[in-house]
């Protein structure tokens, strides 16, 4: 139950492990997932598996189709946390998202220079 002083969240580490197990169970390689999701490099997939980031909603949708599960089954919920922790988590996720965008911009520049 969501209350004013709590915030539900997705457990990144458990979700990453869960995604990795589902992908392996279907016998997909990281490179195959990269290609099927039209990713320019495999690093995002490895970050998902390590619990460092979450796939975008678009990627979750495609993964759910590839793996034969509902999108909601791809993520592992965490326990509700106090409001202060929730705020810190949201700030961290925003920071991670911005960092990923910077890495992708850098990667595109490297590819264009090659």
Backbone atoms as SQL, in Angstrom:
CREATE TABLE atoms (id INTEGER PRIMARY KEY, chain TEXT, resi INTEGER, resn TEXT, atom TEXT, x REAL, y REAL, z REAL);
INSERT INTO atoms VALUES
  (1, 'A', 1, 'UNK', 'N', 0.836, -1.178, 0.000),
  (2, 'A', 1, 'UNK', 'CA', 0.000, 0.000, 0.000),
  (3, 'A', 1, 'UNK', 'C', 0.882, 1.244, 0.000),
  (4, 'A', 2, 'UNK', 'N', 0.609, 2.162, -0.888),
  (5, 'A', 2, 'UNK', 'CA', 1.371, 3.402, -0.965),
  (6, 'A', 2, 'UNK', 'C', 0.776, 4.400, 0.017),
  (7, 'A', 3, 'UNK', 'N', 1.626, 4.960, 0.844),
  (8, 'A', 3, 'UNK', 'CA', 1.198, 5.995, 1.778),
  (9, 'A', 3, 'UNK', 'C', 2.015, 7.244, 1.534),
  (10, 'A', 4, 'UNK', 'N', 1.647, 8.309, 2.210),
  (11, 'A', 4, 'UNK', 'CA', 2.347, 9.577, 2.046),
  (12, 'A', 4, 'UNK', 'C', 3.822, 9.466, 2.417),
  (13, 'A', 5, 'UNK', 'N', 4.130, 8.661, 3.427),
  (14, 'A', 5, 'UNK', 'CA', 5.503, 8.570, 3.922),
  (15, 'A', 5, 'UNK', 'C', 6.281, 7.384, 3.367),
  (16, 'A', 6, 'UNK', 'N', 5.783, 6.746, 2.339),
  (17, 'A', 6, 'UNK', 'CA', 6.511, 5.620, 1.757),
  (18, 'A', 6, 'UNK', 'C', 6.460, 5.705, 0.242),
  (19, 'A', 7, 'UNK', 'N', 7.314, 4.927, -0.392),
  (20, 'A', 7, 'UNK', 'CA', 7.415, 4.969, -1.847),
  (21, 'A', 7, 'UNK', 'C', 7.803, 3.586, -2.343),
  (22, 'A', 8, 'UNK', 'N', 6.989, 2.960, -3.200),
  (23, 'A', 8, 'UNK', 'CA', 7.365, 1.648, -3.732),
  (24, 'A', 8, 'UNK', 'C', 8.468, 1.801, -4.775),
  (25, 'A', 9, 'UNK', 'N', 9.315, 0.828, -4.886),
  (26, 'A', 9, 'UNK', 'CA', 10.381, 0.905, -5.879),
  (27, 'A', 9, 'UNK', 'C', 10.702, -0.477, -6.415),
  (28, 'A', 10, 'UNK', 'N', 11.482, -0.496, -7.468),
  (29, 'A', 10, 'UNK', 'CA', 11.933, -1.742, -8.080),
  (30, 'A', 10, 'UNK', 'C', 13.318, -2.051, -7.528),
  (31, 'A', 11, 'UNK', 'N', 13.522, -3.257, -7.064),
  (32, 'A', 11, 'UNK', 'CA', 14.827, -3.681, -6.556),
  (33, 'A', 11, 'UNK', 'C', 15.734, -3.916, -7.764),
  (34, 'A', 12, 'UNK', 'N', 16.685, -3.017, -7.974),
  (35, 'A', 12, 'UNK', 'CA', 17.543, -3.078, -9.163),
  (36, 'A', 12, 'UNK', 'C', 18.381, -4.350, -9.218),
  (37, 'A', 13, 'UNK', 'N', 18.985, -4.713, -8.095),
  (38, 'A', 13, 'UNK', 'CA', 19.882, -5.875, -8.090),
  (39, 'A', 13, 'UNK', 'C', 19.102, -7.164, -8.336),
  (40, 'A', 14, 'UNK', 'N', 17.987, -7.334, -7.635),
  (41, 'A', 14, 'UNK', 'CA', 17.186, -8.547, -7.837),
  (42, 'A', 14, 'UNK', 'C', 16.587, -8.586, -9.239),
  (43, 'A', 15, 'UNK', 'N', 16.167, -7.432, -9.738),
  (44, 'A', 15, 'UNK', 'CA', 15.628, -7.370, -11.096),
  (45, 'A', 15, 'UNK', 'C', 16.702, -7.740, -12.110),
  (46, 'A', 16, 'UNK', 'N', 17.919, -7.227, -11.912),
  (47, 'A', 16, 'UNK', 'CA', 19.017, -7.557, -12.816),
  (48, 'A', 16, 'UNK', 'C', 19.299, -9.046, -12.859),
  (49, 'A', 17, 'UNK', 'N', 19.354, -9.668, -11.685),
  (50, 'A', 17, 'UNK', 'CA', 19.574, -11.110, -11.627),
  (51, 'A', 17, 'UNK', 'C', 18.441, -11.883, -12.278),
  (52, 'A', 18, 'UNK', 'N', 17.230, -11.412, -12.063),
  (53, 'A', 18, 'UNK', 'CA', 16.051, -12.055, -12.651),
  (54, 'A', 18, 'UNK', 'C', 16.092, -11.957, -14.179),
  (55, 'A', 19, 'UNK', 'N', 16.411, -10.764, -14.703),
  (56, 'A', 19, 'UNK', 'CA', 16.521, -10.589, -16.159),
  (57, 'A', 19, 'UNK', 'C', 17.584, -11.518, -16.740),
  (58, 'A', 20, 'UNK', 'N', 18.715, -11.576, -16.052),
  (59, 'A', 20, 'UNK', 'CA', 19.815, -12.423, -16.521),
  (60, 'A', 20, 'UNK', 'C', 19.380, -13.890, -16.588),
  (61, 'A', 21, 'UNK', 'N', 18.674, -14.364, -15.551),
  (62, 'A', 21, 'UNK', 'CA', 18.197, -15.754, -15.544),
  (63, 'A', 21, 'UNK', 'C', 17.203, -16.010, -16.679),
  (64, 'A', 22, 'UNK', 'N', 16.277, -15.069, -16.876),
  (65, 'A', 22, 'UNK', 'CA', 15.282, -15.242, -17.944),
  (66, 'A', 22, 'UNK', 'C', 15.941, -15.278, -19.325),
  (67, 'A', 23, 'UNK', 'N', 16.904, -14.392, -19.532),
  (68, 'A', 23, 'UNK', 'CA', 17.605, -14.338, -20.821),
  (69, 'A', 23, 'UNK', 'C', 18.368, -15.639, -21.050),
  (70, 'A', 24, 'UNK', 'N', 19.069, -16.109, -20.021),
  (71, 'A', 24, 'UNK', 'CA', 19.824, -17.358, -20.160),
  (72, 'A', 24, 'UNK', 'C', 18.904, -18.553, -20.374),
  (73, 'A', 25, 'UNK', 'N', 17.765, -18.551, -19.685),
  (74, 'A', 25, 'UNK', 'CA', 16.808, -19.656, -19.826),
  (75, 'A', 25, 'UNK', 'C', 16.317, -19.768, -21.269),
  (76, 'A', 26, 'UNK', 'N', 16.171, -18.632, -21.937),
  (77, 'A', 26, 'UNK', 'CA', 15.738, -18.625, -23.343),
  (78, 'A', 26, 'UNK', 'C', 16.920, -18.755, -24.305),
  (79, 'A', 27, 'UNK', 'N', 18.115, -18.883, -23.733),
  (80, 'A', 27, 'UNK', 'CA', 19.352, -19.105, -24.496),
  (81, 'A', 27, 'UNK', 'C', 19.721, -17.950, -25.428),
  (82, 'A', 28, 'UNK', 'N', 19.422, -16.730, -25.001),
  (83, 'A', 28, 'UNK', 'CA', 19.872, -15.549, -25.738),
  (84, 'A', 28, 'UNK', 'C', 21.228, -15.130, -25.197),
  (85, 'A', 29, 'UNK', 'N', 22.093, -14.653, -26.070),
  (86, 'A', 29, 'UNK', 'CA', 23.360, -14.075, -25.629),
  (87, 'A', 29, 'UNK', 'C', 23.156, -12.573, -25.443),
  (88, 'A', 30, 'UNK', 'N', 24.098, -11.943, -24.763),
  (89, 'A', 30, 'UNK', 'CA', 24.034, -10.491, -24.580),
  (90, 'A', 30, 'UNK', 'C', 24.069, -9.804, -25.941),
  (91, 'A', 31, 'UNK', 'N', 24.894, -10.287, -26.836),
  (92, 'A', 31, 'UNK', 'CA', 24.986, -9.697, -28.181),
  (93, 'A', 31, 'UNK', 'C', 23.662, -9.828, -28.946),
  (94, 'A', 32, 'UNK', 'N', 22.982, -10.943, -28.764),
  (95, 'A', 32, 'UNK', 'CA', 21.684, -11.106, -29.431),
  (96, 'A', 32, 'UNK', 'C', 20.657, -10.122, -28.875),
  (97, 'A', 33, 'UNK', 'N', 20.650, -9.961, -27.556),
  (98, 'A', 33, 'UNK', 'CA', 19.738, -8.985, -26.938),
  (99, 'A', 33, 'UNK', 'C', 20.077, -7.591, -27.440),
  (100, 'A', 34, 'UNK', 'N', 21.362, -7.276, -27.498),
  (101, 'A', 34, 'UNK', 'CA', 21.808, -5.974, -28.016),
  (102, 'A', 34, 'UNK', 'C', 21.253, -5.750, -29.424),
  (103, 'A', 35, 'UNK', 'N', 21.403, -6.739, -30.280),
  (104, 'A', 35, 'UNK', 'CA', 20.950, -6.604, -31.669),
  (105, 'A', 35, 'UNK', 'C', 19.427, -6.494, -31.754),
  (106, 'A', 36, 'UNK', 'N', 18.728, -7.325, -31.005),
  (107, 'A', 36, 'UNK', 'CA', 17.263, -7.320, -31.057),
  (108, 'A', 36, 'UNK', 'C', 16.663, -6.016, -30.527),
  (109, 'A', 37, 'UNK', 'N', 17.365, -5.374, -29.593),
  (110, 'A', 37, 'UNK', 'CA', 16.886, -4.107, -29.028),
  (111, 'A', 37, 'UNK', 'C', 17.479, -2.898, -29.748),
  (112, 'A', 38, 'UNK', 'N', 18.278, -3.155, -30.780),
  (113, 'A', 38, 'UNK', 'CA', 18.912, -2.093, -31.562),
  (114, 'A', 38, 'UNK', 'C', 19.772, -1.177, -30.687),
  (115, 'A', 39, 'UNK', 'N', 20.531, -1.790, -29.783),
  (116, 'A', 39, 'UNK', 'CA', 21.457, -1.038, -28.936),
  (117, 'A', 39, 'UNK', 'C', 22.790, -0.935, -29.666),
  (118, 'A', 40, 'UNK', 'N', 23.459, 0.190, -29.520),
  (119, 'A', 40, 'UNK', 'CA', 24.724, 0.383, -30.228),
  (120, 'A', 40, 'UNK', 'C', 25.878, -0.377, -29.580),
  (121, 'A', 41, 'UNK', 'N', 25.730, -0.744, -28.305),
  (122, 'A', 41, 'UNK', 'CA', 26.776, -1.490, -27.611),
  (123, 'A', 41, 'UNK', 'C', 26.113, -2.378, -26.552),
  (124, 'A', 42, 'UNK', 'N', 26.824, -3.388, -26.043),
  (125, 'A', 42, 'UNK', 'CA', 26.211, -4.309, -25.083),
  (126, 'A', 42, 'UNK', 'C', 26.201, -3.806, -23.641),
  (127, 'A', 43, 'UNK', 'N', 26.884, -2.706, -23.349),
  (128, 'A', 43, 'UNK', 'CA', 27.017, -2.245, -21.970),
  (129, 'A', 43, 'UNK', 'C', 25.694, -2.041, -21.242),
  (130, 'A', 44, 'UNK', 'N', 24.655, -1.485, -21.883),
  (131, 'A', 44, 'UNK', 'CA', 23.391, -1.345, -21.143),
  (132, 'A', 44, 'UNK', 'C', 22.849, -2.685, -20.640),
  (133, 'A', 45, 'UNK', 'N', 22.989, -3.728, -21.435),
  (134, 'A', 45, 'UNK', 'CA', 22.493, -5.045, -21.027),
  (135, 'A', 45, 'UNK', 'C', 23.266, -5.529, -19.805),
  (136, 'A', 46, 'UNK', 'N', 24.589, -5.360, -19.827),
  (137, 'A', 46, 'UNK', 'CA', 25.396, -5.752, -18.671),
  (138, 'A', 46, 'UNK', 'C', 25.023, -4.927, -17.442),
  (139, 'A', 47, 'UNK', 'N', 24.742, -3.634, -17.606),
  (140, 'A', 47, 'UNK', 'CA', 24.332, -2.790, -16.476),
  (141, 'A', 47, 'UNK', 'C', 22.989, -3.256, -15.914),
  (142, 'A', 48, 'UNK', 'N', 22.084, -3.674, -16.797),
  (143, 'A', 48, 'UNK', 'CA', 20.802, -4.210, -16.310),
  (144, 'A', 48, 'UNK', 'C', 21.049, -5.459, -15.473),
  (145, 'A', 49, 'UNK', 'N', 21.871, -6.369, -15.990),
  (146, 'A', 49, 'UNK', 'CA', 22.133, -7.634, -15.306),
  (147, 'A', 49, 'UNK', 'C', 22.816, -7.418, -13.956),
  (148, 'A', 50, 'UNK', 'N', 23.647, -6.388, -13.845),
  (149, 'A', 50, 'UNK', 'CA', 24.348, -6.094, -12.589),
  (150, 'A', 50, 'UNK', 'C', 23.496, -5.281, -11.620),
  (151, 'A', 51, 'UNK', 'N', 22.316, -4.870, -12.052),
  (152, 'A', 51, 'UNK', 'CA', 21.457, -4.071, -11.185),
  (153, 'A', 51, 'UNK', 'C', 21.893, -2.628, -11.079),
  (154, 'A', 52, 'UNK', 'N', 22.611, -2.142, -12.073),
  (155, 'A', 52, 'UNK', 'CA', 23.079, -0.757, -12.075),
  (156, 'A', 52, 'UNK', 'C', 22.107, 0.175, -12.782),
  (157, 'A', 53, 'UNK', 'N', 21.209, -0.373, -13.572),
  (158, 'A', 53, 'UNK', 'CA', 20.235, 0.433, -14.317),
  (159, 'A', 53, 'UNK', 'C', 19.062, -0.462, -14.696),
  (160, 'A', 54, 'UNK', 'N', 17.987, 0.174, -15.117),
  (161, 'A', 54, 'UNK', 'CA', 16.813, -0.557, -15.596),
  (162, 'A', 54, 'UNK', 'C', 16.628, -0.311, -17.085),
  (163, 'A', 55, 'UNK', 'N', 16.105, -1.281, -17.807),
  (164, 'A', 55, 'UNK', 'CA', 15.774, -1.042, -19.215),
  (165, 'A', 55, 'UNK', 'C', 14.667, 0.005, -19.320),
  (166, 'A', 56, 'UNK', 'N', 14.629, 0.704, -20.436),
  (167, 'A', 56, 'UNK', 'CA', 13.535, 1.648, -20.673),
  (168, 'A', 56, 'UNK', 'C', 12.230, 0.861, -20.809),
  (169, 'A', 57, 'UNK', 'N', 11.124, 1.555, -20.762),
  (170, 'A', 57, 'UNK', 'CA', 9.825, 0.895, -20.921),
  (171, 'A', 57, 'UNK', 'C', 9.750, 0.212, -22.284),
  (172, 'A', 58, 'UNK', 'N', 10.260, 0.874, -23.322),
  (173, 'A', 58, 'UNK', 'CA', 10.270, 0.264, -24.657),
  (174, 'A', 58, 'UNK', 'C', 11.061, -1.041, -24.660),
  (175, 'A', 59, 'UNK', 'N', 12.232, -1.016, -24.022),
  (176, 'A', 59, 'UNK', 'CA', 13.057, -2.218, -23.977),
  (177, 'A', 59, 'UNK', 'C', 12.404, -3.301, -23.123),
  (178, 'A', 60, 'UNK', 'N', 11.762, -2.910, -22.020),
  (179, 'A', 60, 'UNK', 'CA', 11.045, -3.894, -21.207),
  (180, 'A', 60, 'UNK', 'C', 9.941, -4.564, -22.022),
  (181, 'A', 61, 'UNK', 'N', 9.267, -3.775, -22.836),
  (182, 'A', 61, 'UNK', 'CA', 8.183, -4.322, -23.662),
  (183, 'A', 61, 'UNK', 'C', 8.730, -5.368, -24.643),
  (184, 'A', 62, 'UNK', 'N', 9.800, -5.028, -25.339),
  (185, 'A', 62, 'UNK', 'CA', 10.387, -5.969, -26.305),
  (186, 'A', 62, 'UNK', 'C', 10.921, -7.203, -25.579),
  (187, 'A', 63, 'UNK', 'N', 11.602, -6.988, -24.445),
  (188, 'A', 63, 'UNK', 'CA', 12.109, -8.121, -23.674),
  (189, 'A', 63, 'UNK', 'C', 10.970, -9.041, -23.237),
  (190, 'A', 64, 'UNK', 'N', 9.858, -8.462, -22.830),
  (191, 'A', 64, 'UNK', 'CA', 8.730, -9.293, -22.394),
  (192, 'A', 64, 'UNK', 'C', 8.237, -10.177, -23.540),
  (193, 'A', 65, 'UNK', 'N', 8.227, -9.638, -24.743),
  (194, 'A', 65, 'UNK', 'CA', 7.803, -10.433, -25.904),
  (195, 'A', 65, 'UNK', 'C', 8.830, -11.521, -26.221),
  (196, 'A', 66, 'UNK', 'N', 10.114, -11.162, -26.177),
  (197, 'A', 66, 'UNK', 'CA', 11.174, -12.134, -26.467),
  (198, 'A', 66, 'UNK', 'C', 11.195, -13.273, -25.453),
  (199, 'A', 67, 'UNK', 'N', 10.966, -12.921, -24.186),
  (200, 'A', 67, 'UNK', 'CA', 11.094, -13.897, -23.112),
  (201, 'A', 67, 'UNK', 'C', 9.777, -14.585, -22.769),
  (202, 'A', 68, 'UNK', 'N', 8.699, -14.150, -23.411),
  (203, 'A', 68, 'UNK', 'CA', 7.413, -14.798, -23.203),
  (204, 'A', 68, 'UNK', 'C', 6.794, -14.570, -21.837),
  (205, 'A', 69, 'UNK', 'N', 7.021, -13.389, -21.269),
  (206, 'A', 69, 'UNK', 'CA', 6.437, -13.050, -19.969),
  (207, 'A', 69, 'UNK', 'C', 5.802, -11.665, -20.049),
  (208, 'A', 70, 'UNK', 'N', 4.962, -11.354, -19.086),
  (209, 'A', 70, 'UNK', 'CA', 4.363, -10.027, -19.007),
  (210, 'A', 70, 'UNK', 'C', 5.431, -9.045, -18.521),
  (211, 'A', 71, 'UNK', 'N', 5.331, -7.797, -18.948),
  (212, 'A', 71, 'UNK', 'CA', 6.322, -6.783, -18.548),
  (213, 'A', 71, 'UNK', 'C', 6.503, -6.733, -17.035),
  (214, 'A', 72, 'UNK', 'N', 5.409, -6.826, -16.309),
  (215, 'A', 72, 'UNK', 'CA', 5.479, -6.733, -14.851),
  (216, 'A', 72, 'UNK', 'C', 6.288, -7.879, -14.248),
  (217, 'A', 73, 'UNK', 'N', 6.343, -9.000, -14.944),
  (218, 'A', 73, 'UNK', 'CA', 7.100, -10.153, -14.459),
  (219, 'A', 73, 'UNK', 'C', 8.606, -9.983, -14.641),
  (220, 'A', 74, 'UNK', 'N', 9.026, -8.960, -15.354),
  (221, 'A', 74, 'UNK', 'CA', 10.455, -8.729, -15.568),
  (222, 'A', 74, 'UNK', 'C', 11.101, -7.993, -14.403),
  (223, 'A', 75, 'UNK', 'N', 10.301, -7.302, -13.615),
  (224, 'A', 75, 'UNK', 'CA', 10.859, -6.511, -12.515),
  (225, 'A', 75, 'UNK', 'C', 10.526, -7.151, -11.176),
  (226, 'A', 76, 'UNK', 'N', 11.431, -6.958, -10.214),
  (227, 'A', 76, 'UNK', 'CA', 11.248, -7.482, -8.861),
  (228, 'A', 76, 'UNK', 'C', 11.019, -6.293, -7.937),
  (229, 'A', 77, 'UNK', 'N', 9.839, -6.215, -7.324),
  (230, 'A', 77, 'UNK', 'CA', 9.579, -5.077, -6.443),
  (231, 'A', 77, 'UNK', 'C', 10.385, -5.173, -5.158),
  (232, 'A', 78, 'UNK', 'N', 10.761, -4.010, -4.653),
  (233, 'A', 78, 'UNK', 'CA', 11.415, -3.937, -3.357),
  (234, 'A', 78, 'UNK', 'C', 10.376, -3.609, -2.306),
  (235, 'A', 79, 'UNK', 'N', 10.813, -3.540, -1.079),
  (236, 'A', 79, 'UNK', 'CA', 9.903, -3.150, -0.012),
  (237, 'A', 79, 'UNK', 'C', 9.704, -1.646, -0.070),
  (238, 'A', 80, 'UNK', 'N', 8.558, -1.193, 0.410),
  (239, 'A', 80, 'UNK', 'CA', 8.339, 0.250, 0.470),
  (240, 'A', 80, 'UNK', 'C', 9.355, 0.832, 1.440),
  (241, 'A', 81, 'UNK', 'N', 9.794, 2.029, 1.144),
  (242, 'A', 81, 'UNK', 'CA', 10.834, 2.629, 1.967),
  (243, 'A', 81, 'UNK', 'C', 10.380, 3.993, 2.475),
  (244, 'A', 82, 'UNK', 'N', 11.008, 4.462, 3.540),
  (245, 'A', 82, 'UNK', 'CA', 10.661, 5.783, 4.075),
  (246, 'A', 82, 'UNK', 'C', 10.876, 6.874, 3.032),
  (247, 'A', 83, 'UNK', 'N', 10.184, 7.978, 3.195),
  (248, 'A', 83, 'UNK', 'CA', 10.213, 9.060, 2.207),
  (249, 'A', 83, 'UNK', 'C', 11.625, 9.572, 1.924),
  (250, 'A', 84, 'UNK', 'N', 12.462, 9.728, 2.934),
  (251, 'A', 84, 'UNK', 'CA', 13.828, 10.222, 2.726),
  (252, 'A', 84, 'UNK', 'C', 14.637, 9.291, 1.840),
  (253, 'A', 85, 'UNK', 'N', 14.504, 7.998, 2.093),
  (254, 'A', 85, 'UNK', 'CA', 15.196, 7.012, 1.265),
  (255, 'A', 85, 'UNK', 'C', 14.662, 7.042, -0.163),
  (256, 'A', 86, 'UNK', 'N', 13.366, 7.210, -0.289),
  (257, 'A', 86, 'UNK', 'CA', 12.753, 7.262, -1.616),
  (258, 'A', 86, 'UNK', 'C', 13.285, 8.445, -2.408),
  (259, 'A', 87, 'UNK', 'N', 13.415, 9.579, -1.758),
  (260, 'A', 87, 'UNK', 'CA', 13.945, 10.765, -2.432),
  (261, 'A', 87, 'UNK', 'C', 15.381, 10.526, -2.882),
  (262, 'A', 88, 'UNK', 'N', 16.199, 9.952, -2.006),
  (263, 'A', 88, 'UNK', 'CA', 17.597, 9.666, -2.373),
  (264, 'A', 88, 'UNK', 'C', 17.652, 8.686, -3.543),
  (265, 'A', 89, 'UNK', 'N', 16.788, 7.687, -3.529),
  (266, 'A', 89, 'UNK', 'CA', 16.772, 6.701, -4.616),
  (267, 'A', 89, 'UNK', 'C', 16.391, 7.364, -5.939),
  (268, 'A', 90, 'UNK', 'N', 15.368, 8.213, -5.917),
  (269, 'A', 90, 'UNK', 'CA', 14.951, 8.905, -7.144),
  (270, 'A', 90, 'UNK', 'C', 16.076, 9.790, -7.667),
  (271, 'A', 91, 'UNK', 'N', 16.770, 10.493, -6.765),
  (272, 'A', 91, 'UNK', 'CA', 17.882, 11.343, -7.186),
  (273, 'A', 91, 'UNK', 'C', 18.994, 10.498, -7.797),
  (274, 'A', 92, 'UNK', 'N', 19.289, 9.368, -7.193),
  (275, 'A', 92, 'UNK', 'CA', 20.324, 8.484, -7.710),
  (276, 'A', 92, 'UNK', 'C', 19.945, 7.965, -9.096),
  (277, 'A', 93, 'UNK', 'N', 18.687, 7.554, -9.266),
  (278, 'A', 93, 'UNK', 'CA', 18.246, 7.044, -10.563),
  (279, 'A', 93, 'UNK', 'C', 18.308, 8.124, -11.636),
  (280, 'A', 94, 'UNK', 'N', 17.963, 9.354, -11.279),
  (281, 'A', 94, 'UNK', 'CA', 18.075, 10.458, -12.239),
  (282, 'A', 94, 'UNK', 'C', 19.530, 10.683, -12.621),
  (283, 'A', 95, 'UNK', 'N', 20.425, 10.612, -11.632),
  (284, 'A', 95, 'UNK', 'CA', 21.853, 10.760, -11.895),
  (285, 'A', 95, 'UNK', 'C', 22.335, 9.655, -12.834),
  (286, 'A', 96, 'UNK', 'N', 21.927, 8.415, -12.560),
  (287, 'A', 96, 'UNK', 'CA', 22.328, 7.285, -13.396),
  (288, 'A', 96, 'UNK', 'C', 21.817, 7.446, -14.823),
  (289, 'A', 97, 'UNK', 'N', 20.590, 7.909, -14.957),
  (290, 'A', 97, 'UNK', 'CA', 20.004, 8.106, -16.282),
  (291, 'A', 97, 'UNK', 'C', 20.788, 9.155, -17.067),
  (292, 'A', 98, 'UNK', 'N', 21.144, 10.242, -16.403),
  (293, 'A', 98, 'UNK', 'CA', 21.918, 11.291, -17.069),
  (294, 'A', 98, 'UNK', 'C', 23.305, 10.773, -17.445),
  (295, 'A', 99, 'UNK', 'N', 23.902, 9.989, -16.560),
  (296, 'A', 99, 'UNK', 'CA', 25.223, 9.421, -16.835),
  (297, 'A', 99, 'UNK', 'C', 25.166, 8.489, -18.046),
  (298, 'A', 100, 'UNK', 'N', 24.109, 7.696, -18.129),
  (299, 'A', 100, 'UNK', 'CA', 23.955, 6.792, -19.268),
  (300, 'A', 100, 'UNK', 'C', 23.806, 7.580, -20.568),
  (301, 'A', 101, 'UNK', 'N', 23.068, 8.678, -20.524),
  (302, 'A', 101, 'UNK', 'CA', 22.915, 9.525, -21.711),
  (303, 'A', 101, 'UNK', 'C', 24.266, 10.095, -22.138),
  (304, 'A', 102, 'UNK', 'N', 25.072, 10.528, -21.164),
  (305, 'A', 102, 'UNK', 'CA', 26.398, 11.061, -21.482),
  (306, 'A', 102, 'UNK', 'C', 27.266, 9.992, -22.133),
  (307, 'A', 103, 'UNK', 'N', 27.213, 8.786, -21.600),
  (308, 'A', 103, 'UNK', 'CA', 28.004, 7.685, -22.159),
  (309, 'A', 103, 'UNK', 'C', 27.569, 7.394, -23.586),
  (310, 'A', 104, 'UNK', 'N', 26.266, 7.389, -23.835),
  (311, 'A', 104, 'UNK', 'CA', 25.766, 7.112, -25.180),
  (312, 'A', 104, 'UNK', 'C', 26.160, 8.225, -26.154),
  (313, 'A', 105, 'UNK', 'N', 26.120, 9.487, -25.704),
  (314, 'A', 105, 'UNK', 'CA', 26.563, 10.587, -26.575),
  (315, 'A', 105, 'UNK', 'C', 28.047, 10.435, -26.907),
  (316, 'A', 106, 'UNK', 'N', 28.844, 10.083, -25.901),
  (317, 'A', 106, 'UNK', 'CA', 30.272, 9.874, -26.120),
  (318, 'A', 106, 'UNK', 'C', 30.488, 8.721, -27.104),
  (319, 'A', 107, 'UNK', 'N', 29.764, 7.618, -26.904),
  (320, 'A', 107, 'UNK', 'CA', 29.901, 6.448, -27.769),
  (321, 'A', 107, 'UNK', 'C', 29.563, 6.798, -29.216),
  (322, 'A', 108, 'UNK', 'N', 28.529, 7.603, -29.423),
  (323, 'A', 108, 'UNK', 'CA', 28.156, 8.016, -30.777),
  (324, 'A', 108, 'UNK', 'C', 29.256, 8.859, -31.412),
  (325, 'A', 109, 'UNK', 'N', 29.866, 9.750, -30.612),
  (326, 'A', 109, 'UNK', 'CA', 30.970, 10.568, -31.147),
  (327, 'A', 109, 'UNK', 'C', 32.149, 9.686, -31.532),
  (328, 'A', 110, 'UNK', 'N', 32.441, 8.684, -30.716),
  (329, 'A', 110, 'UNK', 'CA', 33.543, 7.765, -31.015),
  (330, 'A', 110, 'UNK', 'C', 33.250, 7.005, -32.306),
  (331, 'A', 111, 'UNK', 'N', 32.023, 6.540, -32.461),
  (332, 'A', 111, 'UNK', 'CA', 31.655, 5.809, -33.676),
  (333, 'A', 111, 'UNK', 'C', 31.719, 6.700, -34.910),
  (334, 'A', 112, 'UNK', 'N', 31.310, 7.952, -34.773),
  (335, 'A', 112, 'UNK', 'CA', 31.348, 8.874, -35.905),
  (336, 'A', 112, 'UNK', 'C', 32.784, 9.205, -36.294),
  (337, 'A', 113, 'UNK', 'N', 33.672, 9.257, -35.307),
  (338, 'A', 113, 'UNK', 'CA', 35.070, 9.583, -35.572),
  (339, 'A', 113, 'UNK', 'C', 35.802, 8.409, -36.230),
  (340, 'A', 114, 'UNK', 'N', 35.287, 7.208, -36.027),
  (341, 'A', 114, 'UNK', 'CA', 35.967, 6.009, -36.560),
  (342, 'A', 114, 'UNK', 'C', 35.755, 5.849, -38.044);
